[in-house]
Amino acid sequence: MRVLRGLSGIIAGGTLVLAATVVGTAIVGARRGFPGPGWLDVLWHVAAAAGVLTAQIYADKRQGFAAFFGCVVVFGIAGYLLWAQWWN
């Protein structure tokens, strides 16, 4: 279970970095007059980062099936974010 929580922690960290990058890109784009991600894209990434962080903290504080469920939620949210915002 420790390996699964570690892997979901890496995914959670990557999602947080991705959200920070999208927010930073939106700010830089608005200041320089370049098109960037819209407010809806920023909202999706920030909401996903908050959900992933919450699920990862839940998984880290639990054991057994509850920890496994938290990891699955992390993978699900991150996968859905990538599918809905980047691949679709």
Contacts in CASP RR format, 6 or more apart in sequence:
PFRMAT RR
TARGET T0000
AUTHOR 0000-0000-0000
METHOD contacts of the structure
MODEL  1
MRVLRGLSGIIAGGTLVLAATVVGTAIVGARRGFPGPGWLDVLWHVAAAA
GVLTAQIYADKRQGFAAFFGCVVVFGIAGYLLWAQWWN
1 63 0 8 1.000
1 64 0 8 1.000
1 67 0 8 1.000
1 68 0 8 1.000
4 67 0 8 1.000
4 68 0 8 1.000
4 71 0 8 1.000
5 59 0 8 1.000
5 60 0 8 1.000
5 67 0 8 1.000
5 71 0 8 1.000
7 71 0 8 1.000
8 55 0 8 1.000
8 56 0 8 1.000
8 59 0 8 1.000
8 70 0 8 1.000
8 71 0 8 1.000
8 74 0 8 1.000
8 75 0 8 1.000
9 56 0 8 1.000
9 74 0 8 1.000
11 52 0 8 1.000
11 74 0 8 1.000
11 75 0 8 1.000
11 78 0 8 1.000
12 52 0 8 1.000
12 53 0 8 1.000
12 55 0 8 1.000
12 56 0 8 1.000
12 74 0 8 1.000
12 78 0 8 1.000
13 52 0 8 1.000
14 78 0 8 1.000
15 48 0 8 1.000
15 49 0 8 1.000
15 52 0 8 1.000
15 77 0 8 1.000
15 78 0 8 1.000
15 81 0 8 1.000
16 49 0 8 1.000
16 52 0 8 1.000
16 53 0 8 1.000
18 45 0 8 1.000
18 49 0 8 1.000
18 81 0 8 1.000
19 45 0 8 1.000
19 46 0 8 1.000
19 48 0 8 1.000
19 49 0 8 1.000
22 37 0 8 1.000
22 41 0 8 1.000
22 42 0 8 1.000
22 45 0 8 1.000
23 42 0 8 1.000
23 45 0 8 1.000
23 46 0 8 1.000
25 36 0 8 1.000
25 37 0 8 1.000
26 36 0 8 1.000
26 37 0 8 1.000
26 38 0 8 1.000
26 39 0 8 1.000
26 41 0 8 1.000
26 42 0 8 1.000
28 34 0 8 1.000
29 35 0 8 1.000
29 36 0 8 1.000
30 36 0 8 1.000
37 45 0 8 1.000
41 85 0 8 1.000
44 81 0 8 1.000
44 84 0 8 1.000
44 85 0 8 1.000
45 81 0 8 1.000
45 85 0 8 1.000
48 77 0 8 1.000
48 78 0 8 1.000
48 80 0 8 1.000
48 81 0 8 1.000
51 73 0 8 1.000
51 77 0 8 1.000
52 74 0 8 1.000
52 77 0 8 1.000
52 78 0 8 1.000
55 70 0 8 1.000
55 71 0 8 1.000
55 73 0 8 1.000
55 74 0 8 1.000
55 77 0 8 1.000
56 70 0 8 1.000
56 74 0 8 1.000
58 66 0 8 1.000
58 70 0 8 1.000
58 73 0 8 1.000
59 66 0 8 1.000
59 67 0 8 1.000
59 68 0 8 1.000
59 69 0 8 1.000
59 70 0 8 1.000
59 71 0 8 1.000
59 73 0 8 1.000
59 74 0 8 1.000
60 67 0 8 1.000
62 70 0 8 1.000
END
